[in-house]
Amino acid sequence: MTVRPAPEELAARLPRLFAPSRIDYANCEITFTVDPVPDDAINRLHLLAITADGGVVVCESVEGWRFLPGGRREPGESVDELAHREAMEEAGLRLDGPPVVFGAHVAVSGDPVPHRDHFAHPLGYWAYAHAPATVVAAPTSPPDAEQITGVHTLPADRAIDFLEQHDPDHADVVRLAVLTGIL
């Protein structure tokens, strides 16, 4: 049985992920937590989609972005519905089990009103969940979303290297999953 490292040990091993930072485009301050977060305050969710052979599903967009599939919550959407919708839109994935949140950025907005009317505000969460998944189709890529040019299933170490080139936080989330025994 694997013993999950304490949050302080995880922060020491992943200092970049756990360091407080400012996200200018969202006008917010963020910190990272592995503590449970309230479902109703999750504004965004990204998935660590794990295939039957232990691969990690990663996406690539027309802009050259590399990321874990996920996105913003729609009005009235549950976390489960958000996970299933984003999995299909960005990666053509069927989730084969429920999404389990294992970490989140705690986002404190500096704006007087929420980015979207239905978002938790001024405190919201940009969560990360893991779920077993199977690639079953091409991404649906709605016109108002990222246009996906590639969906890759990679071993954890290669997924980290792939993500590191554009989204170091997502690379660190995969590292977190390795350290905590999810992968």
Summary of the structure (lengths in Angstrom):
residues: 183
radius of gyration: 15.5
end to end distance: 13.7
largest distance: 46.8
contacts: 588
relative contact order: 0.25
helix: 28%
strand: 34%
